[in-house]
Structures are given as C-alpha cells and as structure tokens.
Amino acid sequence: TKPCGRRSSSFPSLDPPAGFVQELPYVLVDCIGGRYGVYEDHAEFLKKHFHLIAMKEYLENKKFLSKKIRAIYMWYHKPVIKEELLQSLPNLKIVASSGVGIDHLDLNLLSRYGVKVSNTPFVVSTDTADLGMALMLASSRRLVEGYQIAVSPDTEYFPADWLGAEVSGATLGIVGMGTIGYKVAERAKAFEMKILYHNRNQRNKEEESAVGAIYCKKIDDLLQQSDFVLLSVNLTPQTHKLIGKRELELMKPTATLINISRGLVVDQDALVEALQNKVIKAAALDVTYPEPLPRDHPLLKLKNVIITPHIGSATKKTRRLMMENMVESIHAGLRGLPIPNEVLL
Ligand SMILES: O=CC(=O)O
C-alpha cells in the first residue's frame, strides 16, 4: 500500500458517450444559497448534472417527487436523514456526504434501506492538516493575543510578557494517523519536530518511516511525552471522549491540545477544568460541542484557548473538489458502477 498521504483518487470517466441524451436524475438537497445551503456557484454546476430538488420543494410536492428522487446530496450534514425520510423515498440509491466524518449518519439504517453512502476524505486532508499546523503555531506563538495587543493603541506592550513556546524541534503526538494525521506529520517533519503517533487499530510502518514518526502502542506514552497533542481521529463509539480527565492529567503541564477532528473526542468539561487549573498549558480547537458554543461557555473566556468555527476544509478549492467528488459518486452510484469513496459498513 502507498502511504495514505500520497494516495490520489482516480475516478473513472463518468461523461456520457457523445450524443447520449438522458433525463437528469432527481437529487435532493437541503437548500441552495444562504449561510448553510449549497453554494450558488456549486448549484450552477450541480444543475448541469442533476434536477436539484430543495427540501422545501420536496415537502410541498411530496406525492410527485418521492418516487423520482434517487440521491441525496448531503452538504455539511444537511438534510438530516431520519427513517421517515428514507421511508418516503423508495428509489433512493445513494447519499453523498461532504467531508470525511460520517458520525452524523446512521449507516446501519441506510444499509437496511439499501442506500449506499460516499464521503470525500482525500480532498479535505491537505487543508485540514494545514489548519492543524496553523492552530499549533497560532497557539504556541500567541497570535490571537498578540493581534489584540497590536490593534489596541492604549495597551502597553511588555516584551518579557510575550514569550511563547517553540514549535520547531518540539515533540508532536498525533492521535489518529489517517490521511489527515499523515499530512500533519509531513508538515511537522519540515518543522524538524519529533513526531509520535498512536493508532487504535493499525500501525503503518511504511508511512511511519516516510515521515520519521515513532509509533506509540499505548496512547499514554504519547500523552506523557508530547509538547503538542493533535487529535485527528474519526468520532466513533471507541473515540467518544477519548481524551478525558485522566488523559489530560497525563499530559505535560506545558503541553497544548489541538483538536481538528470532532468536539466529542474530548470530554469538554474535563478540558475546561484542566485549562483553568493549568493541568495543561493551552488548547487550540477547530471543533467543540455544540458548535458554535453558547456565548457564555467557559472555553470562550480562557486566555489559553483559541477556537476556530470548524473550518478544517474551508477553502474555495477544497470545497469545489468536495462537490465534484460528490457528483462523481452520485453518478457512479446511479449507474451501478463502483462508487468512488464509498463508505462501507
Ligand atoms: O469536519 C469536516 C469533515 O468531516 O470533513
């Protein structure tokens, strides 16, 4: 196997033969435009491939549309798929879900209805790894605090108060060396970091040696030795609150926790306590629960925390690639071809 960081997804050509005319398949989306909907420019592209039906339109014309819809284009976890929706769509074949995480989907339920599922894991990995590095650097060099000082003309600046922690040469522990974790390791190597990693199920010696990472069979060893602990695991019942009070107490008091996976991988109450009591030094989080946090949440009041609003894959190029992957998967699913990035039970 190739190291996963270098995998490329090569899809079969899905263009119809010249002169071939076919009715566009009906595909359900939550909504188009607005803050949460499918982006307008993506919708233009999608409409060349599909009859896009927004949820509102579907609910208004359920009788006519329910047998026609054959795929759901699930953009950022919407529309929410409950059993009632599956019951009303007898010809549904595939749900194409954006992004890599599939914790919002009930795969057993979908499989019972004979519905296949795809996601877009490879195209999101580069941006998400970049964000992991950005959070690590921003936290250790105190970019957010520094910015606030720099733009507040009345605040005095005392150089001795501004000492951060070094990233170059420090030890990074990656929990979950999948495609994203591997890309973080590639970047960390360029920063001359010592790289440790822990995977629950599999050790990958080829990837390990490509980035010079050291495997920790026990997560505890990684937690004890790392200056930065970065979480890039899928959220599953096994990783739910993987990092709790005990794990935080194993970390160095000078260490920083970076989470680019899912908020629920961390016991957030235990994290607040650890940060308040200086059990660990800092946290840099792209994910929390809920998202966004309520305005009065204690994590928002701590100086040693930086938070971004779940933007791991949020670049124009990646979001476009995700959309294209989803189109390819839907076409393949509807034509009975192997589905690129199919999520198997
Ligand atoms: O969170 C983002 C994703 O799952 O890709």
The ligand as a MOL file (V3000), in Angstrom:
LIG
                    3D

  0  0  0     0  0            999 V3000
M  V30 BEGIN CTAB
M  V30 COUNTS 5 4 0 0 0
M  V30 BEGIN ATOM
M  V30 1 O -15.4580 18.1270 9.5880 0
M  V30 2 C -15.2530 18.0060 8.4430 0
M  V30 3 C -15.2470 16.7530 7.7650 0
M  V30 4 O -15.7560 15.7710 8.3080 0
M  V30 5 O -14.7230 16.7110 6.6460 0
M  V30 END ATOM
M  V30 BEGIN BOND
M  V30 1 2 1 2
M  V30 2 1 2 3
M  V30 3 2 3 4
M  V30 4 1 3 5
M  V30 END BOND
M  V30 END CTAB
M  END
